[in-house]
């Protein structure tokens, strides 16, 4: 699953690079990677929730849905802006 996720990110970054090249705009690969890594979990969440509700309606309660959505938004914003950084001790 992680390998597939990384392949999707690589595809999206490469696509963004081609779009920037065709428009003649400078491309920042690190910024594009951060942006896609921040947004992709939200997109996957919005795809999975309707599928789960279609297959088994009443599994996801509204509170659980909102908690997961808020968590993903905060995680994506933190990943993009780097507010919280984990430091590894030696």
Secondary structure, DSSP 8 states (H G I E B T S, - for coil): -HHHHHHHHHHHHHHHHHHHHHHT----HHHHHHHHHHHHHHHHHHHHHHHHHHHSTTSS-HHHHHHHHHHHHHHHHHHHH--S------
